[in-house]
Amino acid sequence: MATGTQTVTTVKPTERSKRRIGRFTRLMLYLFLIVFTLTYLMPFISAIVTSVRTQDDLSLNGVFSIPQEIVFENYPQAWTQGGVSRYLLNSFIITIPALAGTIFLSSLSAFALARFKFPGNRLIYFMYVAGTMLPFQILLLPVFLLSNTVGLYNTYWGVIMIHIAFQLGFCTFVLSNYMKTLPKELNEAALVDGASVWMTFHRIIMPLMRPALAALTVLQVTWIYNDFFWALFLMGTGSKFPITSALNNLKGSFFADNNLLAAASLIIALPTLIVFFALQKQFVSGLTLGSTKG
């Protein structure tokens, strides 16, 4: 009588089933990201659709409807009626010097705080960090009195200096953390070769700071260019207001032409979009590098 032995084998997931699970997981992730992206872009998409519609079409059919007619007259009308060209120049007059001053001064202070040890180094650093957490609303009256006393009220330089002062802490915080990731041997080698502190900063450190500088440039252009609060508070002349004030010219007391507002908003957003796409690669790398070391 022959006896046989039975072996019990456990069935493990095959490599094919694992690949199926992985593909399904990626598919669900992609679907979620697509839905999230479309939801996030919905205001921008609706602004584009609204800007190429007529006022009658928008009033009768609503925003979330297919346009009955595509028109582009809203863009030149918004440009002329809103005074976009004049206010756009004002925004450039404010944004470019404020950006240059903020980046230059913050890079100097970050270089001193990150590469040198001296008494009060930590205290100054934490003062910069604390300044970024200070609500600017509580400084309205002191800032107004100061600008009026020194003769900067109703001037471009008054708004420029305020932007530099309020953005200096954040930029110093970001740049100093980025500089700490750079090898300190660079400073030592430059010192041995006889390079001055300024040459070390200008010729060695700053070229390595391009990703961080690009990221800050995008952020600062967006914040300063889109700001209307400080200009409204520190300027009494409407002809000196920045581009964001052009939207007010397209709004009446009892009626607002949403088509013109959408067209003007898209025109106003173009400079910041151009800066972002021009510095996109450096912007992404600048946000990731230097974020793990304090």
C-alpha positions as CSV (number, residue, x, y, z in Angstrom):
1,M,0.0,0.0,0.0
2,A,1.6,3.1,-1.1
3,T,1.3,6.2,1.0
4,G,1.8,9.7,-0.4
5,T,2.7,12.9,1.4
6,Q,0.7,16.0,0.7
7,T,2.5,19.3,0.7
8,V,0.7,22.5,1.7
9,T,1.8,25.5,-0.3
10,T,0.9,29.1,0.4
11,V,-0.2,31.2,-2.5
12,K,1.7,34.5,-2.6
13,P,0.7,37.5,-4.7
14,T,2.3,37.2,-8.1
15,E,4.4,39.9,-9.6
16,R,1.7,40.6,-12.0
17,S,-0.9,41.3,-9.3
18,K,1.5,43.6,-7.6
19,R,2.0,45.6,-10.8
20,R,-1.8,45.8,-11.2
21,I,-2.2,47.2,-7.6
22,G,0.6,49.7,-8.3
23,R,-1.0,50.9,-11.6
24,F,-4.4,51.2,-9.9
25,T,-2.8,53.3,-7.0
26,R,-1.1,55.6,-9.5
27,L,-4.3,55.9,-11.5
28,M,-6.2,57.0,-8.5
29,L,-3.5,59.4,-7.5
30,Y,-3.5,60.9,-10.9
31,L,-7.3,61.3,-10.9
32,F,-7.1,63.0,-7.5
33,L,-4.4,65.4,-8.7
34,I,-6.3,66.2,-11.9
35,V,-9.5,67.0,-9.9
36,F,-7.6,69.0,-7.3
37,T,-5.8,71.0,-10.1
38,L,-9.0,71.7,-12.0
39,T,-10.7,72.8,-8.7
40,Y,-7.8,75.1,-7.9
41,L,-7.7,76.6,-11.4
42,M,-11.5,77.1,-11.6
43,P,-11.4,80.8,-10.7
44,F,-8.7,81.4,-13.3
45,I,-10.6,79.4,-15.9
46,S,-13.8,81.3,-15.1
47,A,-11.9,84.6,-15.4
48,I,-10.7,83.7,-18.9
49,V,-14.2,82.6,-20.0
50,T,-15.8,85.7,-18.5
51,S,-13.3,88.0,-20.2
52,V,-14.3,86.9,-23.7
53,R,-18.0,87.1,-23.2
54,T,-20.4,90.0,-23.6
55,Q,-22.2,91.5,-20.6
56,D,-25.6,90.4,-22.0
57,D,-24.5,86.8,-22.3
58,L,-23.1,86.8,-18.8
59,S,-26.2,88.3,-17.3
60,L,-28.6,86.0,-19.1
61,N,-26.8,82.7,-18.9
62,G,-24.5,83.1,-15.8
63,V,-20.8,82.4,-15.3
64,F,-21.0,78.6,-15.5
65,S,-22.4,78.4,-19.0
66,I,-21.0,78.0,-22.5
67,P,-20.4,81.4,-24.1
68,Q,-22.8,82.2,-26.9
69,E,-20.2,84.5,-28.6
70,I,-16.4,84.9,-28.2
71,V,-15.4,88.6,-28.2
72,F,-12.0,90.2,-27.4
73,E,-13.1,93.8,-27.2
74,N,-13.0,93.6,-23.4
75,Y,-9.2,93.7,-23.3
76,P,-8.5,96.9,-25.2
77,Q,-11.5,98.5,-23.4
78,A,-10.2,97.5,-20.0
79,W,-6.7,98.8,-21.0
80,T,-8.0,102.3,-22.0
81,Q,-11.0,102.7,-19.6
82,G,-9.1,101.4,-16.6
83,G,-5.9,103.3,-17.3
84,V,-3.9,100.1,-17.1
85,S,-0.8,101.5,-18.9
86,R,-0.4,104.4,-16.5
87,Y,-0.9,102.4,-13.3
88,L,1.3,99.6,-14.7
89,L,4.2,102.1,-14.9
90,N,3.5,103.1,-11.3
91,S,3.7,99.4,-10.2
92,F,7.0,99.0,-12.0
93,I,8.3,102.2,-10.3
94,I,7.5,100.7,-6.9
95,T,8.2,97.0,-7.5
96,I,11.6,97.1,-9.2
97,P,13.4,99.3,-6.6
98,A,11.7,97.6,-3.7
99,L,12.7,94.2,-5.1
100,A,16.3,95.2,-5.7
101,G,16.7,96.8,-2.3
102,T,15.1,93.9,-0.5
103,I,17.3,91.3,-2.2
104,F,20.5,93.3,-1.8
105,L,20.1,94.2,1.8
106,S,18.8,90.8,2.9
107,S,21.6,89.0,1.1
108,L,24.1,91.2,3.0
109,S,22.5,90.5,6.4
110,A,22.1,86.8,5.6
111,F,25.8,86.5,4.7
112,A,26.8,88.1,8.0
113,L,24.5,86.0,10.1
114,A,25.2,82.7,8.3
115,R,28.9,82.9,7.8
116,F,30.3,84.8,10.8
117,K,30.0,84.3,14.5
118,F,29.8,87.4,16.7
119,P,28.0,88.5,19.9
120,G,24.3,88.9,19.3
121,N,24.3,86.8,16.1
122,R,21.4,84.6,17.4
123,L,19.5,87.6,18.8
124,I,19.6,89.5,15.5
125,Y,18.5,86.4,13.6
126,F,15.5,85.8,15.9
127,M,14.6,89.5,15.6
128,Y,14.4,89.0,11.8
129,V,12.2,85.9,12.3
130,A,10.0,87.7,14.8
131,G,9.5,90.6,12.5
132,T,7.9,88.3,9.9
133,M,5.3,87.3,12.4
134,L,4.3,90.9,13.3
135,P,0.9,92.0,12.0
136,F,1.4,95.1,9.9
137,Q,-2.0,96.4,10.9
138,I,-0.7,97.4,14.3
139,L,1.9,99.6,12.7
140,L,-0.4,101.7,10.6
141,L,-0.4,104.8,12.7
142,P,3.4,104.8,13.5
143,V,4.2,104.2,9.8
144,F,1.9,107.0,8.7
145,L,3.4,109.4,11.3
146,L,6.9,108.5,10.3
147,S,6.4,108.9,6.6
148,N,4.6,112.2,7.1
149,T,7.4,113.5,9.4
150,V,10.3,112.6,7.1
151,G,8.5,113.8,4.0
152,L,7.9,110.5,2.4
153,Y,4.1,110.6,2.4
154,N,2.5,110.6,-1.0
155,T,5.8,109.6,-2.7
156,Y,6.9,106.5,-4.4
157,W,9.9,106.2,-2.1
158,G,7.7,106.0,1.0
159,V,5.9,102.9,-0.3
160,I,9.2,101.4,-1.6
161,M,10.9,101.8,1.8
162,I,7.9,100.2,3.6
163,H,8.0,97.2,1.3
164,I,11.8,96.8,1.9
165,A,11.4,97.1,5.6
166,F,8.6,94.5,5.8
167,Q,10.1,92.0,3.4
168,L,13.6,92.2,4.7
169,G,13.0,89.8,7.6
170,F,11.5,87.0,5.5
171,C,14.2,87.2,2.8
172,T,17.0,87.3,5.4
173,F,15.5,84.2,7.1
174,V,15.4,82.3,3.8
175,L,18.8,83.3,2.5
176,S,20.6,82.7,5.8
177,N,19.2,79.1,6.0
178,Y,20.3,78.5,2.4
179,M,23.8,79.9,3.0
180,K,24.2,77.5,6.0
181,T,24.0,74.6,3.6
182,L,27.0,75.9,1.6
183,P,30.4,74.5,2.8
184,K,32.2,76.8,5.1
185,E,35.5,75.7,3.5
186,L,34.6,78.1,0.6
187,N,35.1,81.1,2.9
188,E,38.3,79.6,4.3
189,A,39.8,78.9,0.9
190,A,38.9,82.4,-0.3
191,L,40.6,83.8,2.8
192,V,43.7,81.8,2.2
193,D,43.8,83.1,-1.4
194,G,43.7,86.6,-0.2
195,A,40.1,87.4,-1.1
196,S,38.4,90.2,0.8
197,V,35.0,89.7,2.5
198,W,33.2,91.6,-0.2
199,M,34.9,89.5,-3.0
200,T,34.0,86.3,-1.2
201,F,30.4,87.4,-1.0
202,H,30.2,88.8,-4.5
203,R,32.3,86.3,-6.5
204,I,31.8,83.0,-4.5
205,I,28.6,83.0,-2.4
206,M,26.2,85.0,-4.5
207,P,26.6,82.8,-7.7
208,L,25.8,79.8,-5.6
209,M,22.6,81.5,-4.3
210,R,20.9,81.7,-7.6
211,P,18.1,79.1,-6.8
212,A,17.2,80.9,-3.6
213,L,17.4,84.3,-5.1
214,A,15.2,83.2,-8.0
215,A,12.6,81.8,-5.6
216,L,12.6,85.0,-3.5
217,T,12.4,87.1,-6.7
218,V,9.2,85.3,-7.7
219,L,7.6,85.7,-4.3
220,Q,8.6,89.3,-3.8
221,V,7.5,90.4,-7.2
222,T,4.1,88.7,-6.5
223,W,3.7,90.3,-3.1
224,I,4.9,93.8,-3.9
225,Y,3.3,94.0,-7.3
226,N,-0.1,92.9,-6.1
227,D,-0.1,95.1,-3.0
228,F,-2.5,97.9,-2.9
229,F,-2.9,98.4,0.9
230,W,0.3,100.4,1.5
231,A,-0.1,102.5,-1.6
232,L,-3.7,103.3,-0.5
233,F,-2.5,104.2,3.0
234,L,0.6,106.2,2.2
235,M,-0.5,107.9,-1.0
236,G,-3.1,110.7,-1.3
237,T,-2.8,111.1,-5.1
238,G,-4.7,108.6,-7.2
239,S,-2.3,109.1,-10.2
240,K,0.5,107.4,-8.2
241,F,-1.5,104.3,-7.3
242,P,-0.2,100.9,-8.5
243,I,-1.8,98.7,-11.1
244,T,-4.3,97.1,-8.6
245,S,-6.1,100.4,-8.4
246,A,-7.0,100.1,-12.1
247,L,-9.7,97.6,-11.1
248,N,-11.4,100.3,-9.1
249,N,-11.8,102.4,-12.2
250,L,-13.9,99.7,-13.8
251,K,-16.4,99.6,-11.0
252,G,-19.3,102.0,-10.7
253,S,-21.3,102.9,-7.7
254,F,-24.2,100.7,-8.6
255,F,-23.0,98.4,-11.4
256,A,-19.8,96.5,-12.1
257,D,-18.9,95.2,-15.6
258,N,-17.5,91.8,-14.7
259,N,-16.3,91.2,-18.2
260,L,-14.0,94.2,-18.1
261,L,-12.9,93.3,-14.5
262,A,-12.0,89.8,-15.6
263,A,-10.1,91.1,-18.7
264,A,-8.2,93.7,-16.6
265,S,-7.4,91.1,-13.9
266,L,-5.8,88.9,-16.5
267,I,-3.8,91.7,-18.0
268,I,-2.6,92.7,-14.6
269,A,-1.5,89.1,-13.8
270,L,0.7,88.8,-16.9
271,P,3.9,90.3,-15.4
272,T,3.9,88.0,-12.4
273,L,3.2,85.0,-14.7
274,I,6.1,86.0,-16.9
275,V,8.5,86.2,-14.0
276,F,7.3,82.9,-12.6
277,F,7.7,81.0,-15.9
278,A,11.1,82.6,-16.5
279,L,12.4,81.5,-13.2
280,Q,10.4,78.3,-12.7
281,K,13.3,75.8,-12.5
282,Q,15.3,77.9,-10.1
283,F,12.1,78.7,-8.1
284,V,11.4,75.0,-7.4
285,S,14.9,74.1,-6.5
286,G,15.2,77.2,-4.4
287,L,12.2,76.2,-2.3
288,T,13.6,72.7,-1.6
289,L,17.3,73.3,-1.1
290,G,18.3,74.7,2.2
291,S,15.0,73.8,3.9
292,T,16.4,71.1,6.2
293,K,19.1,73.0,7.9
294,G,18.4,75.7,10.5
